[in-house]
Amino acid sequence: MSDITKWDPENEQFWESEGKRIANRNLWISIPSLLNGFAVWLYWGIITVQMLNLGFPFAKPELFTLMAIAGLTGATLRIPSSFFIRIAGGRNTIFFSTALLMIPAIGAGLALQDKETPLWVFQILAFLSGFGGGNFASSMSNISFFFPKKQQGLALGLNAGLGNAGVTTMQILVPLVMTFGIFGGDPMTLVTSSGTLIGKIPAGSDTYIHNAGFIWLVFLIPLAFAGWFGMNNLKVDHVTPHLPSPIGAFSMITMMLGIGFMTAAAGLYVILPDPTGIGAPGWAKWPVIAGILFMTVQILKLLPGDIKPNLKRQFKIFENKHTWVMSIIYTMTFGSFIGYSAGFALAIKVVFGFTHVMGADGAMMHDVANPNGPSALMYAWMGPFIGALIRPIGGWMADKMGGAKVTQYVSLTMIGSALGVAYFLAAAYQSATPEEFFFPFFILFLILFAATGIGNGSTFRTIAMVFDKEQAGPVLGWTSAVAAYGAFIIPKVFGEQIKAATPENALYGFAIFYTVCLVLNWWYYLGPKREFDNP
């Protein structure tokens, strides 16, 4: 598609005559590309469950690290990705970022064919899966430029909501394709029972776990072509005024992604246990994440040539306090959604798939398989499905009621749901029959997922109204980068608290954070001293 040199969606005549058609075409190519990005980023949440079912020789905390690695890397890559559109153009960015997803997909398909594959190989592949996490920032920034402000709540809600459906698509599709040999290779035999959308699969059944990687090539190859031939670069002053050649764009994207990978690797080296890292104590993850954010931005500022003035112009968002306020509030919504999506299946397996009984030495035992436990692969998809599906509704509600008001109701719901989930987690993890507590736990978690989805839509509306048209795109990218660390924090915290036999403490901590967000949202956007009235 040709580059566009005139773009004014706020002009109603322009919008109706040609803008709407072009914007919608770019949106409907962007959505499935983003969907596959989420799938490749988060498929370790399902793959690790099946690795446990197949008897891969790794401990449960080691398997939690795979999702945490992918989560931290994907979040970090969102920082440079936030600025790709202005530097490289929308079409160039979406095509290249979609094509890069083939690397971890092929790698996972190859590595999963052998139980003797060492842990470090899976950790590198989880690291490369971060490509998919980074794509969200550039995709949302790109779509924000195509639509008028009055329609951004719905447009961004559709892009994010249906794009986030990649989590659910993955959670349904991966267990299904592992049941038959569509890509060749030898099957493995289940040591413990597994499951799919329609029910359990008994131990002793054959499983083609490597299909979890190869299946995404079926979609990524045609999507790369669709992005190249169907999308547009907006070569206008407030989007990409100095559009480089495609090769130049790909080179700049690669260089900036390299910075994100470098800082993410440094942070992971500090956090991860020996022999992968130095094994810093649990509290160190908070200053490490802050350090990753700071160092990534500072190194980006040092880039030479045309990149530097472009970034300097976009870095003005950091002088606006609302960038920081919305980063915190958006972390409550999207950070929770992506973090729970990443850890939900493995948490179900670990808490409800094993019995919890007192051993002869007076200590609780958590390693005996529970034959009556629910199948994690049968239920885990439902939460992300609801959270993604309801997100456009959250955008629509925010367009009608105001974003801050909807976010306030969401905050209250998330606080109550998190406390309820904590109660049933505590009961289950001390019970020889944890399945008795599964359905109240599960229903409350579905409510929690639904609230995160509605809140995602409402916060998009707030950002679109608070920031001008040049800053709104980079702010969306930046806040999504900060929030995406939820994909690292939540699995990491769950893993730490399960190891300490107190998984409920994770939810108590999240409820406290949601209360902080409730106060911030009221103070800045609803209270008597608000600077914007229910944006």
N, C-alpha and C positions, 0 to 999 in steps of 0.2 A: 504494500500500500504506500501511497505517496505521503510525504511529510506535509503537515498542515501549517500554513503561515498566518492564517486568520482564525481566531477562536474567541468568541464572546458569548458564552452560554447565558449570561444574564440579560442579553438582548433577546426579547421574546420573539421577534420576527426571525432573527438568525436561528434561534433554537428550534422553532417550529419548521422552518424551511429546510434546514440541513443538519443542524447541530444534534438534534435528538437521535436521528438515524445513525450518525457516526458514533455518538456516545454509547448507544445501546449495543452496537456491533462490538466495540472494544470491551464493553462490560461482559458480554456473553462469551467472549474468548478468554477474558481474564479469569472468570469464575472457575471453569474446569482446570485451568492451569494452576490456580491457587489451591484448588481442591487436592490435586496430586502432590503439591508441595507439602501440605499438611499431612497427607498420607505417608509420604516417605520420611518426613520428620519424626512422626510419632509411632511408626509401626513397631518400634522396639517394645512398646507397652504390651503388644499382643505376642510378638515373637518370643519375648522372654518368658511369658506364661507357657508357651508351647515347648520352649527349651527345658523348662522345669518338668513338664509332663513327659518329655522324651528322655530325661535323665542325663542332660548335658552336665559335665562335671564341674559345675560352678555353684557356689553358695548363694543363698537368696540375696544377701546384701550386695554381692558382686553383680547380680542381674539387675538390681535396682540402679547400679551405677551406669548401666548402658543408657537407660532412659534419661538419667540425670545429665550425662555427657551430651547427648543429643539436644536436651533442653537448653543447657547453658550455651552451647555453640550456636544453636539457632537464634537464641535471644541476642547474643553478641553480634551476629551477622546482620541483625536488623538495624544496628546503628549505622554502618556504612550504607546499607540498603535504603535507609530513609532519604538519602540524598542522590540516589542513582538517576531519578527521573530528570532532574534539572541538568545533570552532568552528561547523561548518556542517551536520554530519550526513552519514551515509554515502550515503543515497539522493540527497540534494541534490547532493553532491559528484560522485558517479559520473555522474549524468545530465548535469550542467553541463559537466564536463570532457570527456565523450564528445561532446557537441554542439559544443564549441569546436574539435574536430579538423576539422570541416567547412571552417573558414576556410582553413587552409593547403592542404587537398586541392583545393578549388575554385581557389585561386590558382595552384597548380602546374599544374593542367589548362589554365588560360588562358595562362600564361606560356610553357609548353613548345610552344605552337603556332607560335612564331616564333623562328627562329635569331637574329634581330636583337635579341631581348629583352636588355637590358643585364645585366651581371653583378650589379649592386646589387639588381635585382629578385629574382633567384634567392637572393641572400644574405638579403634580408628574408623570403622565403618559408621558407628554411631556419631562420631565426630563429624564425618562428612555428610551425614544426614541433616546436619545443621543448615545445609543449603536450603532445604524446604522451609525451615523456620524463618530464615531471612527474607524469603520471598514475600511474606505478608506486608512488610513495611513498604516495599517498592510498589506492590500491587495496589495497596490502599492509597498511597500518595498519587499514583497515576490516575486512578478512577476519580479521585476528588477533583482533579483539574477538568474533567470532561463534563461535569454536571453543574447546573445552577445551585446556589445555596439552598433554595427552598426544596430541592429534591435530593440533597445529599444524604439526608437521614436514611431514606429508602434505598438509594443507589449503593451507598457504602454498607448498609445493612445487608443488602443482597450479596454484594461481593464478599463481605466477611462471613456472613451467615452460611451461604451456600459453599463458599470456599472452606469454611470450618467443617462443613459436612464431609470433608476428606477424612476427618477422624472417624466418623461413623461408617463411611464407605469402606475404609480400611478395616475397621473392626468387624464388619460383616463379611467383606470379600476375602480377607486373608485366611480366616478359619475355613472358609468354603473351598478355596483353591488348594489348600493343603491336603484335601481329601482325595485328590486324583492327580495322576501324573501327566499334566498337560505340557510340561517343559522338559520331559525326560528326567534322567537321574534316578538313583535308587531311593526307595522309600526307607524311612526309619520306623521302628515299632514303638508305640506308646507304652510307657512304663506305668503311668497312671492315666485315668480317664481324662478325656478332653471334651470339646464340644463345639457346636456351631450355633447359628441363629435358631435352628429348629430342634436342638436337643443335644444330649450327651453322646460322646463317642467312647466306647469301652476300651479299657486297656488291652493291649495286644493288637490293636488296629494299625494299619499302615498309614504313615503320614509323610507327605512331600513338603517338608517345612521350607525348602529352598524356593518354592513357588511364591513365598511371601515377598521376595525381592524381585523375581523375574516378571511377575504379573504387571508391574507398573510400566514396563516398557511398552506394553500394548497400548497404553494411553499417552505416554510421554512423547513418543515419536510423532504421531499425528498432531499432537498439540503444539509441538515445536514448529511444525510447518504452518499450522493455523495462526500462530502468533506472528510469524514472519510475513505471511501473505495477507493477513486479515486485520492487523492492528496498525495504529498510526503513531508517529512522533508528532508532538505539538511544538513546532518551531516558532514559539511566540515568547515575548519578553518575560512573562511571569511563569513560564514553564521551562522550556529548553531554548534559550535565545542563541546559544552557540553550539549547535548540534554537530557532533563529530561524525566521521565516517563510521560504518559498522565496526570495522576492525579497531578503530580508535576507541569506540565505546566499549567493546568487549575487553580491551586492554585496561581501560580505566576501572571497569567493574572488577576485573580479576585482581588488580593491584589493591583496591579497597577491600575486597573480600579477604585478601591475604593478611591485611592488617587485623581484621576481625578474628581470623583463625589464629593469628599469633597471640593476641591478648587472651583469647579464650583458652588456648593451650597453656599459657602461663598460669591462668587462674586455676585450671583443672589440675595442674601439677602440684599446686599448693594444697588443694582440697582433697584430692583422691588419695586413698590409702596406698601404702607400700604393696607391691613394687611399682605401681603406676605413678605414684606421686609421693610426696613427703608426709601425707597423712596429718594435716593440721587438725586441731580440735574442731568440733562441730560449730562452735560460735564463729569460727574464722570465715565461714562462707559469706557472712554479711559484709565485712570490710573487703573481702576479695571481690565480691560483685561490684561494690562501689569503685574499687580500684580498676576493674575491667572497664567499666563505663567511662571513668575519667581518662584512663590511658588510651582507650580507643579514640575518643574525641580529640585528645591532644596530638596523637600521632597523625590523625587525618588532617589536622591543621598544618602539618609540615609538608604535605604533598605539594609537589612543584607544578609549574605550568598553569594551564587554564583551570585546573581543578581547584586551586587555592582560592581565587577570588569568588568562584561559585559557592564554595563551602562557607567562606567568610560571610557572604550575604545570607546564607541559610542559617548560620549559627546565631543570628540575631534572636532566634526563638528562645535561646537560653537566657536572654535578658528580660524575658517576660515571666513574671512569677506564676502566671496561669499555666505555663508549660509544666511547671513542677507540680502544681496542684492537680492538674488533670493526669499527670503521670501516675500519681498515687491513686487517684480514684479509678483510673482505667485499669490499674493493676488489680484492684478489687474484683473487677468484672472479668476482663479477658485473662488476667493472670490466674484467677481461680479456675476459669473454664479450661484453659490449656493445661494447667497443672493437674487438675483432677482427671482430665482426659488421659494424661500421660500415665498416671499411677493407679487409676480406678481398677483396671483388670487385675493387676498384680496384687493390689490390696485385698480385693475379694478373694483371690486364690489363697493368700497367706493367712488372712484372718478367718475365713469361713471354710476353706478347703482342708484345714487341719483341726484336730481336736486339741483342747487345752486342758490338760489334767495335771494333778499334783504327782510328782515323782516320789520315789522312795526316799530321796534325800531332802524332801520338803520343798523343792523348787518346782515351779511350773514347767511342764514340757509342752512344746509347740511343734513337734516334728512328726507326729503320727497322722497319716492321711485320714481324712474324714469321708467315709463312703457316702454319707448323706449330704455332703457339702454341695452348694450350687455350682454350676459350671460358670467360671468367670467369662469364658468366651461366648456364652449364651446371653449373658445379661449386660456386660460392660458397655456395649454399643449404645444402649438406650439413653444413658445420660448425655453423652456428647450429641446424640441425634436430636434430643429435645433442645439442648442449649443452642445448637446451630440453627435448627428449624425455626425457633421462636425469635431469633435475632432480628430479622426484618420487621417482625411485629413490634419489637422494641423500638426500632427506628420510626415506624409509623406512629406509635403511641407518643413518642417524643415530639414528632412534628405537630401532633394535635395538642398535647398537654404541656409541652416544654420538657427539655431534657433533664434538667436538674430535679424537677418534681418526680419524674419517673425513677431517676437514680436513687432518690431518697427512699421510696417504697421498696426498691430492690435491696437497698442496704439493710433495712429492717428485716426483710425476709431472709437474707443470707445469714444474719446474726442468729436468728431463731433456728434455722435449719442446721447450721453448723453445730450449735449446742445440742440439738437433738441427735445428730449423727454421732457426736462424741459420746453421748450416753449409751447408745446401743453398741458402739465399738467397744467400750469398756466392758459391757456385759458379755459380749461375744468372746472377747479375748481372755476371759476368765472361765469359760464354760466348756464342758466336755461335749456339749451339743450346740455349737455356735449357730447352726442353721436356724434355730428357733428365733434368733434375733435378726435374721437376714432381711425379711421383708419390710419391717419398719425402718431399718437402716437404709434399705434400697429406695423406698418411697421418699424419705427425707432427702436423700442424695439427688433424686430426680428433681425435687423442688429446688434444691440448691443449684443444679445445672440450669434449670429454667430461669432462675433469677439472674444467673450470670449472663445468659443469652439476651434477656431483655435489657439488662444493664449495658451490655456491649452496644446495642443499638442506641440507647439514650445518651451514652457518653460521646458517640460519634456526632450526634446532633449538637451537643454542647460545644465540642471543639470547633465544628463548622461555624457556629454563631459567634464564638468568642474571638477567633483569629481571622485575619484578613485572608484574601484568596492566595497570596503568595506564601504565607506562613502556615496555612491550615494543612497542606499536604505534608511538609516536613514535620509538623507537630504530630500529625497522625502516625507518621513513621516512627518518630522518637518515642512517643508514649507506648506504642505497640512493642518497641524494643525493650523498654523497661519492664512492661507487663509480662513479656514472654519469658522472663526469668522465673515466672511461676512454673514453667515446664521443668525447670531445674530444682527450684526450692521445694515444691510440694512432694515430688518423689523422694528427694533427699531427706526431708523432714520425716516423711512417712517411714523411710528406711531406718532412720535413727531412732524413732520412737518405737517401731516394732522391735528393733534390737533391744531396746530398753524395756520392752513388754508394756508400754503405755501408749498405744496408738491414739487414744482419745486426746492426749495432750496436744497433738498436732492440730486438731479441730478447735480446741480451746484457744490456741494461739491465733488461728485464722479468724475466729470470732472477735477477738480483741482488735485485730487489724481492721476488720469491717466496721467496728464502732468508730475508730479513728476516721475512716473515710466518710461515715455518716456525718460526723461533726464538720469535717472540711467542706463537704458538699453544701451543708446548710449555711455555714458561715460565709462562703464566697458567692453563693448563687441563689440562696433562698432567704437568708436572715436579714435583719434590718440594716446591716452594714454592707450588704452585697454590692458588688461593682457591676454585675450583670444580672438582669432580672429573669430568672428561670430560663437560661439559654438552652 
